[in-house]
Amino acid sequence: MDNRALRGRADELLGELDRMRGGMATLQQKLQTITATAKSDDGFITAVVGPRGQLIRLDIDARVYRRPDSRQLAQSITKAIQAASADAMQQVTDACKPFMAESDVQAHLAFDLQGMTHKLDSELGLLTEDQDRRDADRPGGERR
């Protein structure tokens, strides 16, 4: 790549960085307001969760006491919370798409530390390979 092309690419990247910085405050506000609601199959349980899938509110209709079954009740509550959490995570992913690759968002949400580390290692490897190519193109092939 010649200097003009490199300069053009650097300008593109700086523009992208400025755009991302400008939208971060809005993104943060949006992420903080995300909620998701899910109901159990019978409609007696309603779970409301926040952006991290944390339970904010749980409503239990009094009709569940007509057929007391603690195992079924626990299962209904669990399913409603899981469904609401999945919806919240999808909303977070959708909100972050303009700023991050979906796979990166999913890795963060899933606490996939190994995947995130592998991606960073891969990116650093690409940078090292690029530096090695530039060094090889220099007279004498020496590294700085």
N, C-alpha and C positions, 0 to 999 in steps of 0.2 A: 504494500500500500504506500502510495506517495504521501508527502506531507499535506497536500491539499485534501486528499481523501481522509486522512487521519483527522485533520482539523474539522472537516465536515461531520465526521462521525462523533467527534468530541462535542461539537455544538449540538448535535442531535441528542446525545446522552445528557448534556446539561439542561436542555429544554425539557426532556422527559423528567429529570430530577426536579426541576422547578414545578412542573405540573403536579408531580406526586406530592411534593411538599405542600403545595397550595391546597390539595384536597385532603390532607391528613386530618386536619381539625374537623372537617365535615365528616369524614369517615369515622373518626373517634366518636363524635356525637351520635352518629347513626348506629354504630355498634352498641353503644351504651343503652340505646332505647329499644333494641330488638327484644321482642318477646314472642313466644309461640304457645299456642293452646291446643290441647288434644283432649278428646273425650274417649271414654271406654266404649266398647262395642254396645253395651246396654244403655249407655248415656247417663249412668249414675255417677260416674267419676269424671271430674274435669281437672286437668293439671295445666298450670301455667308456669313456664320456665323463662329464664333470662338468657342472655346471649351465650353464656358458657354452659347452658343446659341445667343451671341450678334452679331448684324448685322455688318458685315465688309464692304460689298459692295452690292449694289443693281443696277442691270442693267435693264433698260426698253427699249425694242426695239421700235423704232420710229413707227412701224406699229400699235401700240396700238392707235395711234391718228387717224387712219382711221375710227375707230368706237368709238368715245368718250363716255365712260360710266364710270363715276368716281366710282360708286358703284362696278362695275365688276372689275375695275382696283384695287381698294382697297382690294377686296376679293382675287384676284389673288396674290397680293403682300403678304397678310397675310398668305395664304396657302403655298406659296413658302418658306417664312421665317419659318413657323412652321415645314414644312417637313425637311428643312435643320437643324433646331435646334434638331429635333428628331434624325436625323442621327448623329449629333455631340455628343449628349448625349449617344448614343449607342457606339460610338467610345471611349468616356471617360470610360464608363462602361467596355468595353472590355480591355482597357489598364490597368485598375485597378484590374481586376480579380485575377492576381497572388498575390495581396497584400491585398485585402479586399473581403468579401462576396458580391455578386452582390446586395443582398438586402440592404446592408449597403451603397453601392455606390448610389443606387437608392434613398434611404432615404435622403442622403446628397444632391443629385441633385434636389430633389423635395422639399428641405427645410422642410422635415418632422421632425420637432423638437420633436413632441410628440413621434413619432416612435423611434427616436434615444434615447430619454430619457427613454422610456420603455425598450429598449434593455439594456441600461446601468443599469437600476434598476434590471432587470432580472439577468444580469451577477453578479452584486453585491450581489443579493440574493443567487445565487449559491455559491459564495465565503463564505458568512455567513453560509449557510447550511453546507458547507464542514468543516468550522472551528468548528461549533457546533458538527459535528460528531467526529472530532478529539478530541475535549474536552471531549466528552462523553466516548471515549475510554480510557482516562486517568484515573489512579486510583483516585477515589473520584469524577470523572466526573466534575471537576472544569474547569472553563475557565481561561485562562491566563490573 
